[in-house]
Amino acid sequence: MVINGDYKRHRRRLVEMITDFDRSGEMLVKGKRNTIKIFPLDGKTVNIKAFQIPNAVNKLAYRYLRKSKARRSFEYAKKLLALGINTPEPMAYGEERNFWGLNKSYYLSEHLTGQFSIRQPLEQKNFTNREEILRQFTRFTFHLHEKRVWFLDHSPGNTLVREDSNGQYQFFLVDINRMQFKKLSRKVRLNNFARLSADKKALSIIGEEYAKLTGWPKKATTRAILEADQKFRAGRKKKQRMKRLLGRK
């Protein structure tokens, strides 16, 4: 287990949390692959994401060749915060390993309250202050790109939004184990909006704002984002058809 900064004084309690993870804690998400629970800790709330046990090949890969998802989440969170990009404070990560590879892994971070995901204003046309939130979200994404952050899972559920006392919105990245840090081309930047799967009006607002920030032509920028969205949707439908043909859920 690797623990961040001042949280080292809570080592025993943090170890207990993951040791007893299956039997304790408050369930937030019980997914097909991963589970999220929360635990109290000295006036704070710890959010623990337990990653599924990898298959046999990935067990070896994560043990000897690649960093685990939990470790990547922890290290990327520290890097994002150093770049001035919001993400829940990383507390620790833990791994259960043996000679044959990685078994379970856990990422521990501060649990945020008083927030909603960007999914709501993206999908709800009558969401309060929708256009302003989308414009500020676009500025946040532009900031990511300028800092050379390519968030590969830039989807609606992975950005949390919290309104501050001045009526401005703060954005926090979550589920951050898949990202790259490098200079991004125009195509990569605009394709990064494809996973949002928003309606045409929302994507047009995003395209207009991004064009304003970059100085690129508004119509061409918006068109490229809309085309990326359509391509992603088509690819997803194709995968779903293939799964049905193969009898997978």
C-alpha positions in Angstrom: 0.0 0.0 0.0 1.3 3.5 -0.9 -0.1 6.4 1.1 -0.1 10.1 0.2 1.4 12.7 2.6 -0.4 13.3 5.9 -2.6 10.2 5.4 0.3 8.0 6.4 -0.7 8.6 10.0 -4.0 6.7 9.2 -2.2 3.7 7.7 -3.7 1.2 10.0 -7.3 2.4 9.4 -6.8 2.6 5.6 -5.4 -0.9 5.5 -8.4 -2.1 7.5 -10.8 -0.5 5.0 -9.4 -2.5 2.1 -8.9 -5.7 4.1 -12.6 -5.6 5.2 -13.9 -4.0 2.0 -16.2 -6.9 1.1 -17.8 -6.8 4.6 -18.0 -3.1 5.5 -18.4 0.4 4.0 -21.4 2.1 2.4 -22.1 0.9 -1.1 -22.2 3.6 -3.8 -21.7 1.6 -7.0 -21.9 -2.1 -7.6 -20.8 -2.5 -11.2 -20.1 -5.5 -13.4 -16.4 -4.7 -13.3 -15.7 -2.4 -10.4 -17.2 -1.5 -7.0 -17.2 1.8 -5.1 -17.8 2.2 -1.4 -17.3 5.0 1.1 -15.9 5.0 4.6 -15.6 7.6 7.4 -12.1 8.8 8.3 -11.4 11.6 10.9 -14.1 14.0 9.7 -13.6 13.1 6.0 -15.1 10.5 3.8 -12.9 8.1 1.9 -14.0 6.9 -1.6 -12.6 3.5 -2.4 -12.8 2.0 -5.9 -12.1 -1.7 -6.0 -11.1 -2.8 -9.5 -12.1 -6.2 -10.8 -9.6 -9.1 -10.7 -7.8 -9.1 -14.1 -7.9 -12.1 -16.4 -4.8 -14.4 -16.4 -2.9 -12.5 -19.0 -3.5 -9.1 -17.4 -2.7 -10.5 -14.0 0.9 -11.0 -15.2 1.0 -7.8 -17.2 -0.1 -5.7 -14.3 2.3 -7.5 -12.0 5.4 -7.3 -14.1 5.0 -5.0 -17.1 2.3 -2.4 -16.5 1.1 -0.2 -13.7 -2.2 -1.3 -12.2 -5.3 0.9 -12.7 -5.2 1.8 -9.0 -1.6 2.9 -9.2 -2.2 4.9 -12.4 -5.2 6.6 -10.8 -3.2 7.6 -7.7 -0.2 8.9 -9.8 -2.3 10.7 -12.4 -4.3 12.4 -9.6 -1.1 13.8 -8.1 0.0 14.9 -11.5 -3.3 16.6 -12.4 -3.3 18.5 -9.1 0.2 19.7 -9.8 -1.0 21.0 -13.1 -3.9 22.9 -11.5 -6.6 20.5 -12.7 -9.2 19.4 -10.1 -9.6 15.8 -9.1 -10.6 14.3 -5.7 -7.5 14.3 -3.4 -5.6 11.1 -3.7 -5.2 9.3 -0.4 -3.6 5.9 -1.3 -3.7 2.9 -3.5 -3.4 -0.8 -2.5 -2.6 -4.0 -4.4 -2.9 -7.6 -3.6 -0.1 -9.5 -5.5 1.6 -12.8 -5.7 4.0 -14.6 -7.9 1.3 -15.3 -10.5 0.3 -11.7 -10.8 -2.0 -8.9 -9.6 -5.3 -9.9 -7.9 -7.3 -7.0 -6.4 -6.4 -3.4 -6.5 -7.9 -0.4 -4.7 -7.8 3.4 -5.3 -8.6 5.6 -2.2 -9.5 9.2 -2.6 -11.5 12.0 -0.9 -15.2 11.6 -1.5 -16.8 14.8 -2.9 -20.2 16.1 -1.9 -22.5 18.7 -3.3 -21.8 17.9 -6.9 -23.5 16.6 -10.0 -22.0 15.1 -13.1 -21.7 16.9 -16.4 -24.1 14.2 -17.8 -27.1 16.1 -16.4 -26.7 19.4 -18.3 -25.5 17.5 -21.3 -28.7 15.4 -21.5 -31.3 17.6 -19.9 -32.2 20.4 -22.2 -34.0 22.4 -19.5 -31.2 22.0 -16.9 -30.8 25.3 -15.0 -28.0 27.5 -16.4 -27.3 24.7 -19.0 -25.5 26.9 -21.6 -23.2 28.6 -19.1 -22.3 25.3 -17.5 -21.4 23.8 -20.9 -19.3 26.9 -21.8 -17.4 26.7 -18.6 -17.0 22.9 -19.1 -15.5 23.7 -22.5 -13.1 26.1 -21.0 -12.1 23.4 -18.5 -11.5 20.9 -21.3 -9.5 23.6 -23.2 -7.4 24.0 -20.0 -6.8 20.2 -20.0 -5.6 20.3 -23.6 -3.4 23.3 -23.1 -1.7 21.4 -20.2 -1.2 18.5 -22.5 -3.6 16.2 -20.8 -5.5 13.7 -23.0 -8.3 12.2 -20.9 -9.2 9.1 -22.8 -12.4 8.5 -20.8 -13.8 12.0 -21.3 -17.4 10.8 -21.0 -20.4 12.3 -19.2 -20.0 10.4 -15.9 -16.4 11.2 -15.5 -16.5 15.0 -14.8 -18.1 16.1 -11.6 -19.4 19.7 -11.3 -19.7 21.8 -8.2 -21.0 25.4 -8.0 -18.9 27.8 -5.8 -20.2 30.8 -3.8 -19.5 33.2 -6.8 -21.8 31.3 -9.1 -18.8 29.8 -11.0 -18.5 26.1 -11.6 -15.6 23.8 -10.6 -14.9 20.6 -12.6 -13.3 17.5 -11.2 -12.1 14.5 -13.2 -12.8 11.0 -11.9 -12.1 7.5 -13.2 -8.8 8.8 -14.3 -6.7 5.6 -14.9 -6.7 6.2 -18.7 -4.9 9.3 -19.8 -1.8 10.5 -21.7 0.3 13.6 -21.2 1.6 15.0 -24.5 1.0 17.8 -27.0 -2.3 17.3 -28.7 -3.1 17.8 -32.3 -6.3 19.7 -33.4 -7.9 16.4 -34.5 -7.2 14.7 -31.1 -8.5 17.8 -29.2 -11.8 17.8 -31.1 -12.2 14.1 -31.1 -11.9 14.2 -27.3 -15.5 15.5 -27.2 -16.9 12.5 -29.0 -17.6 10.4 -25.9 -20.0 13.0 -24.5 -22.8 11.7 -26.7 -24.7 15.0 -26.3 -27.4 16.5 -28.5 -26.6 18.7 -31.4 -27.4 21.9 -29.5 -25.1 21.1 -26.7 -22.3 20.1 -29.0 -22.8 23.3 -31.0 -22.4 25.3 -27.8 -19.2 23.4 -27.0 -17.9 23.9 -30.6 -18.6 27.6 -30.6 -16.9 28.1 -27.3 -13.9 26.0 -28.2 -13.4 27.9 -31.4 -13.5 31.1 -29.5 -10.8 29.8 -27.1 -8.5 28.5 -29.9 -9.1 31.1 -32.6 -10.2 28.3 -35.0 -13.1 28.8 -37.5 -16.4 28.3 -35.6 -18.3 26.4 -38.3 -15.4 24.0 -39.0 -14.7 23.4 -35.4 -18.3 22.6 -34.6 -18.7 20.4 -37.7 -15.6 18.4 -36.7 -17.0 17.8 -33.2 -20.4 16.8 -34.6 -18.7 14.4 -37.0 -16.6 12.9 -34.2 -19.8 12.4 -32.2 -21.5 10.6 -35.1 -18.5 8.4 -35.7 -18.3 7.3 -32.1 -22.1 6.6 -32.0 -21.8 4.4 -35.1 -18.8 2.5 -33.7 -20.7 1.9 -30.4 -23.8 0.6 -32.3 -21.5 -1.7 -34.3 -20.0 -3.1 -31.1 -23.5 -3.7 -29.6 -24.6 -5.6 -32.7 -21.5 -7.8 -32.6 -22.1 -8.5 -28.9 -25.7 -9.5 -29.7 -24.5 -11.8 -32.5 -22.0 -13.4 -30.2 -24.7 -13.8 -27.5 -23.0 -11.5 -25.0 -24.8 -9.1 -22.7 
